[in-house]
């Protein structure tokens, strides 16, 4: 049943990230090829369960070609949330308008290998922001519910759960800065 879709999570998962730094925030307008210096400090964590809960609570239904309107349709509110999250976490990002209320947003975390623009390798993590419609769900689609170590709600396994995992990975990569990675 699509209404019972879930993504397993461990409650209390926390990942260290640096605090917001005005020098880091200011790079949002620079080209991705600019590498700002960033002090390595521990700070505000990205808590995965509340992040996923926030995303589930934001309606982002794809109209699936139907002529429908309403506040639950399209992804713009998820993009707005991600943009604020990226700003608060000090990520460099770019937002691209695809069509009205449908933007793509990209972040980039460079490693210690040459940049892709210089012929270096690239690792891409990609997630869509829309969900399927909610008709026929047996639970409230926009009320994230944690039960038995799982979180329930529209998008918890497709795609908001996967997106949250990617966000956690990006925070860890940026914070830990492992060697020999793109």
N, CA, C and O of each residue as an XYZ file, in Angstrom:
728
protein
N       0.855     -1.180      0.000
C       0.000      0.000      0.000
C       0.892      1.231      0.000
O       1.748      1.382      0.871
N       0.691      2.113     -0.979
C       1.521      3.313     -1.094
C       1.415      4.192      0.147
O       2.369      4.892      0.486
N       0.274      4.169      0.828
C       0.096      4.997      2.015
C       0.943      4.546      3.191
O       1.160      5.319      4.124
N       1.417      3.333      3.166
C       2.222      2.803      4.257
C       3.710      2.753      3.911
O       4.487      2.098      4.605
N       4.111      3.446      2.833
C       5.502      3.465      2.408
C       6.383      4.085      3.492
O       5.986      5.071      4.113
N       7.555      3.532      3.726
C       8.403      4.036      4.801
C       9.869      3.940      4.428
O      10.251      3.207      3.516
N      10.669      4.683      5.141
C      12.121      4.602      5.034
C      12.673      4.358      6.438
O      12.449      5.177      7.329
N      13.392      3.250      6.659
C      13.920      2.988      7.990
C      14.966      4.028      8.387
O      15.831      4.379      7.584
N      14.891      4.511      9.599
C      15.845      5.462     10.155
C      16.093      5.110     11.602
O      15.250      4.487     12.248
N      17.244      5.503     12.116
C      17.504      5.365     13.536
C      17.245      6.707     14.191
O      17.807      7.720     13.775
N      16.407      6.726     15.203
C      16.122      7.971     15.898
C      17.392      8.497     16.547
O      18.188      7.737     17.098
N      17.565      9.792     16.475
C      18.718     10.423     17.095
C      19.954     10.455     16.227
O      21.004     10.896     16.697
N      19.883      9.996     14.943
C      21.038     10.096     14.064
C      21.433     11.563     13.939
O      20.593     12.405     13.621
N      22.701     11.876     14.184
C      23.184     13.246     14.087
C      24.488     13.254     13.294
O      25.316     12.352     13.421
N      24.649     14.281     12.483
C      25.873     14.440     11.709
C      26.475     15.800     12.017
O      25.746     16.791     12.006
N      27.780     15.896     12.292
C      28.376     17.199     12.609
C      28.541     18.052     11.357
O      28.894     17.544     10.293
N      28.283     19.351     11.491
C      28.519     20.319     10.419
C      29.026     21.600     11.052
O      28.800     21.845     12.237
N      29.720     22.427     10.258
C      30.206     23.683     10.825
C      29.070     24.670     11.008
O      28.047     24.569     10.331
N      29.238     25.636     11.928
C      28.221     26.658     12.084
C      28.208     27.581     10.873
O      29.171     27.635     10.108
N      27.106     28.307     10.709
C      27.010     29.262      9.621
C      28.109     30.293      9.788
O      28.321     30.815     10.883
N      28.801     30.582      8.712
C      29.928     31.506      8.714
C      29.684     32.517      7.605
O      29.533     32.101      6.457
N      29.636     33.827      7.875
C      29.370     34.804      6.829
C      30.291     34.662      5.619
O      29.854     34.899      4.492
N      31.564     34.280      5.823
C      32.458     34.110      4.689
C      32.021     32.941      3.820
O      32.163     32.993      2.598
N      31.493     31.891      4.432
C      31.012     30.751      3.660
C      29.699     31.096      2.978
O      29.522     30.783      1.801
N      28.765     31.737      3.692
C      27.486     32.094      3.097
C      27.661     32.984      1.883
O      26.868     32.904      0.945
N      28.687     33.836      1.876
C      28.854     34.788      0.788
C      29.236     34.132     -0.527
O      29.171     34.785     -1.568
N      29.636     32.856     -0.520
C      30.043     32.226     -1.767
C      28.862     31.761     -2.611
O      29.060     31.321     -3.743
N      27.658     31.846     -2.100
C      26.500     31.357     -2.852
C      26.407     32.005     -4.220
O      25.933     31.372     -5.164
N      26.845     33.250     -4.356
C      26.766     33.927     -5.636
C      27.962     33.710     -6.540
O      27.941     34.150     -7.689
N      29.020     33.039     -6.056
C      30.221     32.807     -6.855
C      30.050     31.593     -7.743
O      29.222     30.726     -7.462
N      30.835     31.523     -8.824
C      30.798     30.304     -9.653
C      31.242     29.107     -8.833
O      32.010     29.253     -7.882
N      30.763     27.922     -9.195
C      31.121     26.715     -8.471
C      32.625     26.470     -8.479
O      33.150     25.847     -7.556
N      33.325     26.947     -9.499
C      34.751     26.674     -9.578
C      35.551     27.439     -8.530
O      36.720     27.125     -8.301
N      34.937     28.449     -7.882
C      35.636     29.180     -6.815
C      35.686     28.308     -5.577
O      34.648     27.828     -5.121
N      36.856     28.095     -5.029
C      37.010     27.275     -3.827
C      37.285     28.176     -2.642
O      38.413     28.637     -2.467
N      36.265     28.439     -1.815
C      36.521     29.274     -0.642
C      37.272     28.480      0.419
O      37.161     27.255      0.479
N      38.023     29.164      1.241
C      38.619     28.479      2.375
C      37.559     28.407      3.465
O      36.788     29.348      3.657
N      37.526     27.292      4.172
C      36.524     27.104      5.213
C      37.203     26.505      6.420
O      37.832     25.451      6.322
N      37.083     27.161      7.555
C      37.691     26.578      8.746
C      36.990     25.279      9.120
O      35.768     25.181      9.008
N      37.747     24.290      9.560
C      37.172     23.006      9.973
C      36.834     23.092     11.457
O      37.709     22.992     12.318
N      35.557     23.276     11.735
C      35.089     23.359     13.120
C      33.819     22.549     13.250
O      33.068     22.399     12.286
N      33.580     22.030     14.428
C      32.338     21.308     14.677
C      31.278     22.289     15.123
O      31.580     23.259     15.817
N      30.043     22.048     14.735
C      28.988     22.963     15.112
C      27.630     22.311     15.040
O      27.449     21.168     15.463
N      26.679     23.043     14.503
C      25.280     22.634     14.463
C      25.108     21.360     13.636
O      25.527     21.326     12.479
N      24.498     20.303     14.203
C      24.308     19.070     13.456
C      23.102     19.148     12.514
O      22.205     19.972     12.695
N      23.105     18.279     11.518
C      21.920     18.086     10.676
C      21.240     16.843     11.221
O      21.754     15.735     11.069
N      20.105     17.016     11.844
C      19.364     15.905     12.427
C      18.467     15.332     11.342
O      17.578     16.020     10.840
N      18.696     14.071     10.976
C      18.026     13.473      9.822
C      16.525     13.286     10.005
O      15.763     13.529      9.070
N      16.086     12.862     11.179
C      14.648     12.607     11.373
C      13.843     13.907     11.264
O      12.849     13.933     10.538
N      14.232     14.988     11.958
C      13.479     16.238     11.770
C      13.572     16.784     10.346
O      12.608     17.363      9.845
N      14.727     16.604      9.685
C      14.849     17.071      8.301
C      13.883     16.317      7.409
O      13.168     16.928      6.615
N      13.852     14.997      7.529
C      12.904     14.208      6.739
C      11.466     14.562      7.104
O      10.611     14.656      6.224
N      11.196     14.757      8.374
C       9.836     15.143      8.793
C       9.430     16.466      8.167
O       8.301     16.613      7.699
N      10.348     17.432      8.155
C      10.057     18.716      7.511
C       9.711     18.523      6.044
O       8.744     19.103      5.550
N      10.497     17.707      5.345
C      10.251     17.494      3.914
C       8.919     16.784      3.672
O       8.190     17.146      2.749
N       8.591     15.785      4.483
C       7.315     15.077      4.327
C       6.150     16.040      4.526
O       5.138     15.942      3.832
N       6.285     16.967      5.466
C       5.195     17.902      5.786
C       4.977     18.953      4.703
O       3.997     19.696      4.764
N       5.861     19.033      3.723
C       5.721     20.009      2.634
C       5.099     19.310      1.439
O       5.756     18.478      0.813
N       3.846     19.623      1.100
C       3.231     19.011     -0.078
C       4.000     19.391     -1.348
O       4.384     20.546     -1.527
N       4.218     18.412     -2.221
C       4.928     18.656     -3.485
C       4.429     17.682     -4.553
O       5.222     17.025     -5.227
N       3.115     17.599     -4.697
C       2.487     16.623     -5.589
C       2.669     17.011     -7.053
O       2.430     18.155     -7.440
N       3.091     16.055     -7.847
C       3.158     16.224     -9.289
C       1.728     16.061     -9.825
O       1.083     15.052     -9.539
N       1.225     17.029    -10.595
C      -0.156     16.914    -11.082
C      -0.355     15.784    -12.090
O      -1.492     15.474    -12.445
N       0.726     15.168    -12.554
C       0.645     14.002    -13.446
C      -0.177     14.294    -14.706
O      -0.935     13.444    -15.173
N      -0.016     15.501    -15.246
C      -0.710     15.868    -16.473
C      -2.152     16.267    -16.295
O      -2.811     16.651    -17.261
N      -2.658     16.185    -15.076
C      -4.048     16.560    -14.824
C      -4.156     18.074    -14.705
O      -3.211     18.735    -14.275
N      -5.300     18.620    -15.083
C      -5.553     20.059    -14.959
C      -6.095     20.322    -13.563
O      -7.303     20.460    -13.373
N      -5.193     20.390    -12.586
C      -5.567     20.585    -11.188
C      -4.758     21.738    -10.622
O      -3.663     22.046    -11.093
N      -5.318     22.366     -9.605
C      -4.616     23.444     -8.917
C      -4.819     23.275     -7.427
O      -5.756     22.609     -6.986
N      -3.947     23.873     -6.671
C      -4.069     23.842     -5.218
C      -2.701     23.951     -4.584
O      -1.681     23.788     -5.253
N      -2.683     24.227     -3.300
C      -1.410     24.434     -2.615
C      -0.561     23.165     -2.495
O       0.633     23.257     -2.207
N      -1.142     21.998     -2.706
C      -0.369     20.763     -2.578
C       0.420     20.408     -3.839
O       1.223     19.475     -3.824
N       0.192     21.157     -4.942
C       0.818     20.815     -6.212
C       2.115     21.573     -6.455
O       2.258     22.730     -6.062
N       3.037     20.913     -7.099
C       4.341     21.408     -7.534
C       5.350     21.491     -6.388
O       4.990     21.416     -5.213
N       6.613     21.646     -6.759
C       7.722     21.437     -5.831
C       8.308     22.700     -5.214
O       9.233     22.601     -4.409
N       7.816     23.864     -5.554
C       8.480     25.117     -5.165
C       8.687     25.264     -3.661
O       9.673     25.871     -3.244
N       7.795     24.731     -2.840
C       7.974     24.854     -1.390
C       9.133     23.973     -0.900
O       9.840     24.349      0.035
N       9.329     22.820     -1.518
C      10.483     21.980     -1.170
C      11.770     22.692     -1.578
O      12.742     22.697     -0.823
N      11.781     23.290     -2.763
C      12.967     24.027     -3.213
C      13.273     25.182     -2.270
O      14.434     25.423     -1.940
N      12.233     25.901     -1.832
C      12.435     26.992     -0.868
C      13.055     26.461      0.430
O      13.977     27.067      0.976
N      12.547     25.334      0.916
C      13.074     24.727      2.138
C      14.550     24.349      1.959
O      15.387     24.648      2.811
N      14.852     23.684      0.830
C      16.231     23.276      0.578
C      17.160     24.488      0.482
O      18.284     24.451      0.983
N      16.695     25.551     -0.154
C      17.524     26.749     -0.270
C      17.855     27.313      1.119
O      18.999     27.679      1.386
N      16.869     27.381      1.983
C      17.118     27.870      3.352
C      18.051     26.920      4.108
O      18.935     27.370      4.837
N      17.858     25.616      3.938
C      18.726     24.643      4.582
C      20.168     24.828      4.111
O      21.093     24.825      4.924
N      20.360     24.988      2.804
C      21.704     25.167      2.257
C      22.341     26.453      2.776
O      23.533     26.480      3.082
N      21.556     27.505      2.874
C      22.076     28.758      3.427
C      22.493     28.564      4.883
O      23.582     28.973      5.284
N      21.622     27.938      5.669
C      21.914     27.727      7.090
C      23.105     26.803      7.315
O      23.822     26.949      8.305
N      23.321     25.863      6.417
C      24.436     24.923      6.546
C      25.718     25.453      5.908
O      26.772     24.829      6.028
N      25.639     26.596      5.234
C      26.825     27.178      4.622
C      27.239     26.532      3.310
O      28.397     26.648      2.909
N      26.319     25.852      2.631
C      26.630     25.254      1.335
C      26.572     26.307      0.235
O      25.776     27.244      0.290
N      27.430     26.131     -0.759
C      27.293     26.912     -1.986
C      26.198     26.219     -2.801
O      26.151     24.991     -2.873
N      25.335     27.003     -3.404
C      24.232     26.402     -4.163
C      23.864     27.294     -5.340
O      24.208     28.475     -5.386
N      23.155     26.695     -6.288
C      22.570     27.439     -7.414
C      21.156     26.914     -7.615
O      20.898     25.714     -7.521
N      20.253     27.836     -7.894
C      18.845     27.504     -8.137
C      18.522     27.876     -9.578
O      18.829     28.980    -10.028
N      17.897     26.942    -10.300
C      17.589     27.126    -11.710
C      16.087     26.966    -11.938
O      15.502     25.942    -11.584
N      15.476     27.975    -12.527
C      14.059     27.892    -12.883
C      13.898     26.976    -14.096
O      14.519     27.204    -15.134
N      13.068     25.947    -13.966
C      12.760     25.035    -15.062
C      11.451     25.460    -15.712
O      11.367     25.589    -16.934
N      10.440     25.674    -14.893
C       9.154     26.220    -15.318
C       8.524     26.834    -14.066
O       9.024     26.609    -12.965
N       7.449     27.597    -14.204
C       6.887     28.252    -13.016
C       6.636     27.270    -11.865
O       6.006     26.228    -12.042
N       7.145     27.632    -10.681
C       7.015     26.856     -9.452
C       7.717     25.503     -9.508
O       7.406     24.602     -8.729
N       8.673     25.366    -10.440
C       9.414     24.106    -10.593
C      10.876     24.433    -10.858
O      11.291     24.599    -12.005
N      11.650     24.524     -9.781
C      13.066     24.841     -9.887
C      13.916     23.618     -9.565
O      13.499     22.727     -8.825
N      15.098     23.597    -10.129
C      16.137     22.669     -9.697
C      17.067     23.445     -8.781
O      17.225     24.656     -8.937
N      17.679     22.764     -7.833
C      18.648     23.402     -6.948
C      19.828     22.443     -6.784
O      19.648     21.246     -6.558
N      21.023     22.988     -6.901
C      22.240     22.187     -6.845
C      23.149     22.689     -5.741
O      23.250     23.893     -5.504
N      23.812     21.756     -5.063
C      24.895     22.114     -4.153
C      26.128     21.381     -4.653
O      26.040     20.408     -5.402
N      27.272     21.871     -4.221
C      28.509     21.236     -4.659
C      29.467     21.189     -3.474
O      29.662     22.180     -2.769
N      30.056     20.019     -3.275
C      31.049     19.820     -2.230
C      32.288     19.266     -2.922
O      32.319     18.096     -3.305
N      33.300     20.096     -3.081
C      34.517     19.683     -3.774
C      35.431     18.912     -2.840
O      35.521     19.206     -1.648
N      36.106     17.922     -3.403
C      37.098     17.162     -2.663
C      38.492     17.699     -2.939
O      38.660     18.854     -3.330
N      39.484     16.852     -2.732
C      40.857     17.293     -2.916
C      41.444     16.898     -4.268
O      42.608     17.198     -4.534
N      40.677     16.237     -5.123
C      41.124     15.912     -6.465
C      40.846     17.102     -7.385
O      40.094     18.003     -7.012
N      41.442     17.118     -8.579
C      41.160     18.237     -9.494
C      39.658     18.372     -9.753
O      38.930     17.380     -9.790
N      39.213     19.609     -9.931
C      37.803     19.879    -10.214
C      37.397     19.271    -11.554
O      38.253     19.078    -12.418
N      36.118     18.967    -11.748
C      35.665     18.447    -13.041
C      36.010     19.400    -14.205
O      36.298     18.949    -15.314
N      35.979     20.702    -13.946
C      36.319     21.675    -14.984
C      37.780     21.557    -15.406
O      38.167     22.032    -16.474
N      38.588     20.918    -14.558
C      40.007     20.710    -14.841
C      40.279     19.253    -15.235
O      41.425     18.804    -15.220
N      39.221     18.525    -15.586
C      39.371     17.143    -16.016
C      39.269     16.124    -14.899
O      39.437     14.929    -15.143
N      38.998     16.564    -13.682
C      38.881     15.646    -12.555
C      37.552     14.903    -12.564
O      36.645     15.272    -13.311
N      37.424     13.863    -11.747
C      36.185     13.082    -11.695
C      35.064     13.858    -10.999
O      35.305     14.836    -10.290
N      33.853     13.401    -11.219
C      32.661     14.009    -10.641
C      31.773     12.903    -10.089
O      31.558     11.888    -10.750
N      31.261     13.096     -8.890
C      30.245     12.207     -8.329
C      28.979     13.034     -8.210
O      28.994     14.110     -7.612
N      27.884     12.543     -8.772
C      26.621     13.273     -8.759
C      25.592     12.479     -7.968
O      25.401     11.285     -8.197
N      24.935     13.153     -7.040
C      23.786     12.582     -6.333
C      22.582     13.397     -6.772
O      22.625     14.627     -6.756
N      21.515     12.726     -7.163
C      20.368     13.405     -7.751
C      19.080     12.915     -7.103
O      18.916     11.723     -6.841
N      18.177     13.842     -6.850
C      16.863     13.483     -6.317
C      15.820     14.430     -6.895
O      16.050     15.637     -6.978
N      14.687     13.891     -7.290
C      13.576     14.755     -7.694
C      12.907     15.280     -6.432
O      13.168     14.776     -5.340
N      12.051     16.282     -6.566
C      11.421     16.891     -5.392
C       9.919     16.629     -5.319
O       9.300     16.916     -4.295
N       9.326     16.096     -6.369
C       7.881     15.893     -6.379
C       7.522     14.498     -5.874
O       8.351     13.589     -5.845
N       6.266     14.365     -5.480
C       5.734     13.072     -5.058
C       4.533     12.727     -5.934
O       4.011     13.572     -6.662
N       4.115     11.492     -5.849
C       2.901     11.079     -6.548
C       1.690     11.610     -5.775
O       1.820     12.007     -4.617
N       0.515     11.618     -6.409
C      -0.691     12.095     -5.717
C      -1.008     11.285     -4.465
O      -0.472     10.196     -4.260
N      -1.884     11.835     -3.637
C      -2.177     11.239     -2.330
C      -3.518     10.497     -2.288
O      -3.879      9.933     -1.255
N      -4.244     10.495     -3.385
C      -5.534      9.805     -3.381
C      -5.355      8.336     -2.985
O      -4.449      7.662     -3.475
N      -6.211      7.854     -2.109
C      -6.184      6.462     -1.674
C      -5.264      6.181     -0.504
O      -5.182      5.040     -0.050
N      -4.567      7.198      0.000
C      -3.696      6.960      1.158
C      -4.550      6.679      2.389
O      -5.629      7.247      2.555
N      -4.055      5.805      3.239
C      -4.789      5.442      4.456
C      -4.281      6.204      5.673
O      -4.808      6.032      6.772
N      -3.264      7.046      5.493
C      -2.732      7.876      6.567
C      -2.734      9.325      6.083
O      -2.867      9.584      4.887
N      -2.587     10.268      7.015
C      -2.472     11.672      6.636
C      -1.133     11.844      5.919
O      -0.086     11.650      6.535
N      -1.139     12.203      4.631
C       0.108     12.225      3.862
C       1.123     13.256      4.333
O       2.323     13.052      4.153
N       0.678     14.354      4.930
C       1.586     15.454      5.276
C       1.914     15.510      6.760
O       2.524     16.475      7.221
N       1.518     14.489      7.515
C       1.854     14.430      8.931
C       2.857     13.302      9.133
O       2.476     12.135      9.221
N       4.155     13.654      9.206
C       5.153     12.602      9.404
C       4.957     11.931     10.757
O       4.803     12.597     11.780
N       4.966     10.614     10.743
C       4.739      9.842     11.958
C       5.872      8.841     12.134
O       6.105      8.010     11.256
N       6.576      8.910     13.258
C       7.629      7.953     13.571
C       7.012      6.856     14.424
O       6.426      7.122     15.473
N       7.154      5.609     13.957
C       6.595      4.467     14.669
C       7.503      3.261     14.437
O       7.820      2.929     13.295
N       7.913      2.620     15.499
C       8.743      1.410     15.423
C      10.017      1.640     14.604
O      10.425      0.771     13.835
N      10.650      2.820     14.770
C      11.898      3.111     14.088
C      11.764      3.450     12.621
O      12.759      3.481     11.896
N      10.554      3.702     12.177
C      10.301      4.064     10.776
C       9.502      5.353     10.755
O       8.800      5.686     11.711
N       9.622      6.080      9.637
C       8.839      7.312      9.502
C       7.883      7.152      8.332
O       8.268      6.712      7.249
N       6.636      7.517      8.568
C       5.572      7.352      7.580
C       5.100      8.716      7.106
O       5.109      9.684      7.868
N       4.689      8.790      5.849
C       4.149      9.998      5.242
C       4.501     10.016      3.769
O       5.402      9.297      3.337
N       3.790     10.840      2.982
C       4.020     10.883      1.536
C       5.448     11.333      1.248
O       5.895     12.379      1.717
N       6.138     10.534      0.481
C       7.507     10.832      0.094
C       8.559     10.241      1.007
O       9.753     10.397      0.749
N       8.143      9.560      2.078
C       9.135      9.055      3.030
C      10.111      8.084      2.378
O      11.276      8.035      2.773
N       9.670      7.316      1.395
C      10.620      6.421      0.711
C      10.879      6.863     -0.723
O      11.905      6.483     -1.288
N      10.018      7.630     -1.323
C      10.213      8.139     -2.688
C       9.719      9.573     -2.754
O       8.528      9.821     -2.941
N      10.576     10.450     -2.612
C      12.018     10.510     -2.670
C      12.590     11.246     -1.470
O      13.806     11.399     -1.357
N      11.755     11.686     -0.604
C      12.230     12.556      0.470
C      13.138     11.832      1.453
O      14.013     12.460      2.048
N      12.956     10.533      1.638
C      13.873      9.758      2.472
C      15.250      9.669      1.831
O      16.263      9.889      2.494
N      15.287      9.348      0.544
C      16.558      9.292     -0.176
C      17.238     10.650     -0.238
O      18.457     10.752     -0.101
N      16.436     11.695     -0.446
C      16.991     13.045     -0.481
C      17.630     13.395      0.861
O      18.711     13.981      0.894
N      16.978     13.046      1.959
C      17.522     13.326      3.282
C      18.828     12.569      3.498
O      19.767     13.115      4.079
N      18.901     11.332      3.042
C      20.148     10.564      3.148
C      21.266     11.249      2.366
O      22.403     11.314      2.833
N      20.948     11.757      1.184
C      21.949     12.470      0.384
C      22.397     13.754      1.079
O      23.583     14.084      1.071
N      21.455     14.476      1.676
C      21.812     15.691      2.415
C      22.761     15.356      3.563
O      23.745     16.060      3.788
N      22.461     14.284      4.282
C      23.343     13.848      5.357
C      24.727     13.483      4.840
O      25.733     13.796      5.477
N      24.783     12.817      3.679
C      26.074     12.458      3.087
C      26.860     13.705      2.694
O      28.070     13.766      2.912
N      26.194     14.688      2.124
C      26.872     15.925      1.722
C      27.438     16.663      2.939
O      28.552     17.185      2.893
N      26.672     16.702      4.011
C      27.146     17.353      5.235
C      28.392     16.629      5.759
O      29.376     17.265      6.137
N      28.337     15.309      5.777
C      29.493     14.546      6.278
C      30.710     14.707      5.388
O      31.824     14.872      5.884
N      30.509     14.661      4.076
C      31.643     14.837      3.165
C      32.288     16.200      3.353
O      33.512     16.321      3.397
N      31.465     17.203      3.461
C      31.997     18.555      3.642
C      32.727     18.673      4.978
O      33.789     19.290      5.053
N      32.171     18.094      6.017
C      32.759     18.209      7.346
C      34.025     17.363      7.492
O      35.049     17.852      7.969
N      33.955     16.112      7.086
C      35.065     15.194      7.303
C      36.183     15.342      6.268
O      37.331     14.992      6.541
N      35.855     15.851      5.101
C      36.816     16.079      4.021
C      37.744     14.883      3.807
O      38.961     15.020      3.935
N      37.182     13.701      3.480
C      38.052     12.531      3.261
C      39.002     12.769      2.086
O      38.678     13.511      1.159
N      40.157     12.146      2.132
C      41.188     12.312      1.096
C      40.830     11.521     -0.151
O      40.088     10.540     -0.098
N      41.372     11.970     -1.264
C      41.276     11.268     -2.563
C      39.851     11.068     -3.025
O      39.469      9.968     -3.425
N      39.068     12.123     -2.972
C      37.700     12.039     -3.492
C      37.421     13.264     -4.346
O      37.977     14.339     -4.121
N      36.542     13.082     -5.339
C      36.151     14.246     -6.167
C      35.405     15.282     -5.353
O      35.006     16.317     -5.887
